[in-house]
Amino acid sequence: MSRTEGERRENQKSEVRSQKSEVNRPPTPDSRFPIPMNLVLVGINHRTAPVEVRERMNIQESRLPVAVSNLVRRDGIAEGLILSTCNRVEVTANAEEGADGEPLLRQFLLDYHHCDLSPWEPYFYWRRQEEVVRHLFRVASSLDSMILGEPQILGQVKRSYAVAREVGALSGVLGEVVNQALGVARRVRRETALGSAAVSVPYAAVELAKKIFGSLKGKTVFVIGAGKMSEISAKHLLESGARAIFVSNRTYERAVELAAAFHGTAI
């Protein structure tokens, strides 16, 4: 065998050894995200829990900055996001390397709501790692909504994302996941027919009322609750001809506020 042929074969063996070494070498961490992905999510929604349970677990929008700040200040949690609407409450965390995020989220909910969680356990669902990514993409794209394609959820996810960023709760891989979820949601609405005939839950409720009662012109309506969905419902009801609106809410002051916005009456 010539010297040239021997050198060629030796070079081939060296290349193979180098490739094997690359395959077996542990992956290099992404320098952008010094904290590795250790995602966990706990939630309840319209499919898993009745409205009274969702109300008990709800975190008011005005309290989100305090709540998410409290979440990420806990030992073992590097990032956090809280999404709380009338149809779902979800708490997501990126736990520090080696930490178990599930008991950390349980303790957060227990401390925040000051209650024993055991009665609510059957209503919770848990997601981990890639399941969290898939779930957030589905939620933001309105694939997990009560009404497929409804537009409100994208704005709600955006607000939760903005609040978490403002308090410094998203600085790594979870922040990037949520950002990508928002991008995917916008693309879904832009490039598919999902949002072409999308209606909100309040709009669908008013349309159902029209089918049941006929025209709503001149009707007096009673709105129970004073959250965002009730506000949108009241708007659609007035646009459909309703004459007077009465509002009842667990917090009377909020009922007065909503009723005043639509020249209605709080009761």
Order of alpha helices (4+ residues) and beta strands (2+ residues): alpha-beta-alpha-alpha-beta-beta-alpha-beta-alpha-alpha-alpha-alpha-beta-alpha-beta-alpha-beta
